[in-house]
């Protein structure tokens, strides 16, 4: 029996098919659009703007460490460290999620790409030893209910034609663009299909122009009547000598059998589609929530780009990060742990400041008692030094309770 199937429960539930949500999986073959192009999850990623946008988002999520914190009774916050013996969640999210050697970056990137294009992602944590996290294919997995109302997840493994069922408590289900039931998400292809189709059609038109060496269409009139065979022969001869990039801008020589040759050149009004390509790319960027400057579009000032990057984190990435943080607290922690333990992505990992800016920020935090010198050195992967774990504050600043205390009465 394959490894993943060996981790399944021994018995299968009796599914309530009537009240279970429908799958709504995106067809791997795609659907035809009004532009005549068939758009699928795979073909949509062949569009440069979509390919770059999905990689920027998924890479950004993959870069950020997913930390586990515990709030103690005295108000202090403890960063729970990875434990290779117990393979706790910090170990799975910061070292390796499973025994196959997956890296946390790979898991987080794959989860995000399933979300972007399929609207759902499913992380499976079986209740077996050693502790592991697996990623189930979103195009073969869906939530379902048994006759008693318990949540299960139906999935199909490649080695089996029959569906397998996993208890809901073992699955961390993330989704975007939820449907009317709230149980199934919908990917970007569902909403941007027509836009993707227009861009694919534009790519095909461009390819045809290059293949013909920008050869203009033309109307030829021959002397006398010409049979279908003769017309085809003349057309083939003209295309053989003029089409293709190697024949671009070559001279066309016609014999006296050609009575009239009239090129049909592209009019200015007919070339508007060239400008519409850029507008279509802008629409695609909007579907992904991507700022233009991150796709090498626009000429904003550097400070403006920096501000837009902050918007990218809060408006584009947080809708992926916050649901993951909340769902992990529910699925990966016991009820007792949920009271004072939580997960959080370290968003600061995306802010790759230069050495000067980082030193200035660390200096301010150290001088205002927000962190110790050794904590600042640790951020630059420098060794601690003795007495570096103390908190410091400028001598001209007092605690609020001291500053507001009444003056002592002189005797």
N, C-alpha and C positions, 0 to 999 in steps of 0.2 A: 504494500500500500504506500502511495506517495506520502512524503513528510507532512504536508499541510492537512491532508485528509485524515492522517492518523491522529491529529489533534482535535478532531470533531467529536461532538457528543455521540454516545453509542446509540441513542434513539432519536428519531425525527418527530417533530410535532405534527399535529393535525391542523393544517392551515385553513384559515377562514378566507377563502379566495374572494368572496363577495365584498368584504370590508377592508381588504388589504389594498394599499395604494398600487396603481399601475406603474409599470417600470418606466416607460417613456424614454428608453435608451436611444441615444443618437445612432442612427444607422451607419455602419461602417462604409456602406456604399454611397452614402450621401443622398441629397435631393436636388432636383433640377430647379434652377432659378429662372426668372423672367429673362435674364441675359442669355439663356441657353446653356450656361455652365452648370455642371453638377458639383455641388459644394459638399464636402465631407470634412470630418475633423482633420484628416490628414492633408487634404488638398488646401484647406484654409491656412495651414501652417507653412505652405509653400509661398505664401504672400510675404514679401520682405517685412512689411510693417507689422503684420501679425506675428511673424516668427520672432522679430526683435522684441516686440512688446511682451510676449509670453515668457521669453527668456529673461528679460529684465525683472519682471515681477517674480518669477519662480526662483531666480538666482538670489534676489534680495531676501526672500523668505528663507532660502537655504543657508544664507550667510549668517543670519541672526541666530545666536544660541538660544535654545529654549531652556530657561532656568527654573528650578524649583525652590521656592522660598517657604520658610516657616516663621510665623510670628509668635514670639514667646510671650509669657505672661507679663514680663517686665517691659514689654514694648519693643524689645530688640528684634531684629529680623535676621534670621540665619539662612545663609545660602547653603542648601543641602548639596553636599558633594557626591560625585559618582562613587559607587561601591561595586567593585568588580566581583565580589563574592556573592552578594545578594542580587546583583544586576538590577538595582533599583532604577526608577524612571530617569533620574539624572544621568545614570550610566547609559541607558538606552537612547536618550535624546542628545547626549554630548559625546559619547564614545562610539557605540555601535548598537543599532536597534535589534539585531538578530545575529545568529551564528553564521549566517551566510557572508558576513563581512561587509554588509551595507554600512555606509557612513551616514551620519545624521544629515549632512547636506543633501545626499542623494534621496533620502526618504522625504525630506521637507520639499525638495524641488518636485519630486514625483507627485506628492500629495497636491501641491499647488497646481500643477499642470492638469491633473484629473479634474480639479475644481474648475479651472478656467474653461476647459473645452467640454466637459461633461456635466458640470454643475454639482458633482458629488465626489466625495472621496471616503474610503472606508479603511480604517486602520484596525487590525485585528490583534488583540492581546489575549492569547489562550491562557487559561488558568493552569498551566503546566510548568514544570521546571525543565530547563532554565527559563527565566523570564525573557520573553521576546515580543517584538512588534512586527507584524507583517502587513503588507499593503495589498488589498484585494482590488481586482479590476472593477472600475466603476461602471463599465459597460456590460458587466455580467452579474452585478450585485444590486439588491434592492431590499428595502425594509418590508416586512410582512407581519401578520398577526396570526396567532393560533386561535382556536375556538374559545379559549378562555381569556383572550384579550392580551396575552403576553407578546412582547415584541421579539421578533426573530429577524435574522438577515439571511435571505436566500442568495446563494452564489453558485456559480458553476466553475469547476476546475477543468483545466484542459484535458486531464486524463479521464474525465467522466462525463457522460452525456446527461446524467441525472443531476438535479439540483441538490445542493447540500444546505443544511440549515445551522446557523450559529446563533446562540443566545444573544439578545440585544445588549446585555451588560458587558459583553466582550468586545463590542465594536464601538469605535469612536467615529461617528458619522458627521462629516462636515458637509455643508451645502451652501450654494449661493443661488440667488434668484429663485426662491422656493415657489413651487406651484400652489394651486389653491388649497391643497391638502396640508401643505407645510412639511411634507415628508420627503419629497423629491425635489432636487435642484435642477436648474437648467443652465447649460453652458452658453458661452458667447455665440456659438454657431447658431443656436436657436433664434437669436435676435438679429445677428449681423449677417445672416446667410445671403440676403440680396446684395448687401454692400460687398461682401466677399466675391459674389458672382460677377459684379460689375468690374471689380479689380482684376479678376482672372480673365474676363473677356478683353479688357484693355491690354493685359499682358500678351494674350494671343494675337491681338491686332498688331501690336508692336513687333512680335516675332515674325508675322507674315510680311511686314514692311521690310525687315532686315533680310528675310529669306529672299525677297524679290529685289534686293539691292536698291530699294526705294524706286523701283521701276514704276512709272506711271501707267495706269490703265489707259487704254487707247482704243480708238475705233479705226479700222482699216476698211477701205473700199477697194475692191479689185475690179479689173476691167473684165466685164462680161459676167456670166453666171458662174458660181462656184458651188460644187457639191459639198455635202457635209464632210466628206473625206478630205477635200482640198482645204476647206476652212480649218479643220483640225490640224492639218499639216502646217499651214501658215502660222497658226497660233502657237504650236509647239516650237516651230523654228524661232519665232520671236522670243518666246520665254526662255529657250535654251541659250540664246545669245545675250539676253539682257537681265535675266533674274539671277539672284544669288549675290552675296556680298562681293565675290571676286569679280563680278561684272558691273559693279556700281560705277556710274558715270561714264560708261563706255559709249562709243558712237554707234548708233543704229544705221545700218546701210540696207536700203530697200531697193529691189529691182523694179523694172518698169511694169511688172504685173500688178504692183500696188498703185492704184489710181489716187488714193487719198489716205493720208495718215493724220489723225487728229488725236493728240494725247488728252486724256481726261485727268487733269490735275486736281489735287485737293484744294478746295476753296478755303478761304480764311474761316468762314462760318462753319465749315465742315471739320475744321481742326480744333474746335473747342474741346473735343474729347481729350486732347493732350493736356489741357489745363484742368480738366475734370479729374484726371488721375491724381493730382495733388490734393484736390478736394476730397476724393474718395479715401486717400490715405489719412487725411485729417479725421474723417468719419470713423475709420477703423481705430485710430488712436483714441477717440472718444469712447468707443465700445470697451476698450481695455482700461480706460481711465488713465491714460499715459499723457504726461505733459509733453508738448511738442519738442522742447529743447533736448529731452532725453532720447528722442528719436532722430536727432540731428536736424531738426526743423526749427525755424525761427532764429532771430538774431537778438534775443534779449540780452541785457547786460548781465554780468556775472552775479551781482547781488540779487537781481531779479530771478535768475535761475536758482540761486541758493534758496530763496523764499519758496519757489515752486517745488523744489525738492522736498521741503518740509510739508508742503501740501500733498506731494506724492506719498509720503509716509503716512500721513493722517487720513487722506481720502482714498488712496488706492490700496495701500498695504494693510492698514488696520482692519478693513472688512474681512481680510483673510486671517489676520493674527488674533484679533479679539475673540471670534468664535472658537478658535483652536484653544486659546487659553481657558475659556469658560468650559468647553466640553472636556478638556483634559482634567479639570478639577472635579468634574462630575464622574467621569468614567475611570480615571486612573487613581483616584483617592477614595478611601473609605469615608463613611459619613463622619466619623470622628476626626479624621484628618482634614476634611473639608472646612472645618471650623477655623483653623489657623494656618492652613497650608494651601499654596496656590502656585500656578505656573505663570511665567511671564517671559515673553521674548525680549531680549536685550537689544532694543532698537538703536542704542548708541553705536553698535557695531557697524552700522551703515554710514555713520558720520566720520568718514576718514579725514580728520583734520590734519593740517600740517603740524610740524613739531612745535612751531612758535605758538600757534593757537592752543594746542593741547597743553603746553607749559603754562600759558597764561590762565587757562581755565583751572588747571590743577592747583596753581598757586593761589587763586582766589578761594577755591574750596578749602585748601589747607589753612589759610589765614582766617577764614570765617568759621572754622571748626566743623565743616561738613565732612571732612575725611582726614585721615592721618597721612603723614608723609609716606609711610610704607604702602598705604593703599594707592597713593598716587604713583609710586614707583612700580607697583605691581601692574598697573595699567600699561606701562611701557616695558614690562617683562624685565625689570631690574630687581636685583636682590635687595631684601630689606636690610636695615642697619639697626643696631641697638638704640633703644629709646625712640625709635621711629613710629611706635604705635600709640603715641600720645596725641591728644587733640589740642590744637592751639587756637587762640583768638587774640586779636589786637588788644593791648592793655587799656586803650581808651574806650572800650566797649564793656558794658556791664550787663549782668542778667537783669531781666525786666523786674523781677521781684526786688532786686537791690536798688535799682534806680527809682522805683516808686515807693520805697519804704519811707515812712515819716522820719524826719530828722530827730535825733535823740535829744531829750530834754536835759538842758544843763542845770546842774544843781547850784 
